[in-house]
């Protein structure tokens, strides 16, 4: 597998020439290599098609917000490019009003809103890039996306 971003993107463009020539932003999910690998695995299996970020963190880092139609390269915990996604929707909502559908889309744990709230509160308390950290009404960037490459794999069905 090609590990440079340019090489990875050129290989994707060879397969899909309609992709733009400019290499999109590359990033990984989570705050640790283990989280990056775990969450990428959910994307590659077709389970995860949503993610959430703190608007306050975007403000602290100066990074641009995701935009509908934007493509990204997703890397694993070692920084190796492994997937291409396209953002399909972006909404900014208070943490305490994020809905069950978004929690399900993130694909983590039992996919419930209760699990989502517990995990994300803990994440922002520990890893926030903004001194405000976590607040129950903090603005959350809820992003939905579709996997462009590779095609999602689905676990084999078990016959009863």
Protein Blocks (a to p, Z undefined) as FASTA:
>chain_A
ZZbfklmmmmmmmmmmmbcfbdcddddehjbfklmmmmmmmmmnomaccdcddfklmmmn
opacddehiacddddfkopafbdcddfbdcdddfklccfklmmmnopajlpaklmmmmmm
mmmmmmocbfklpafkbccdddddddfbdcddddddddZZ
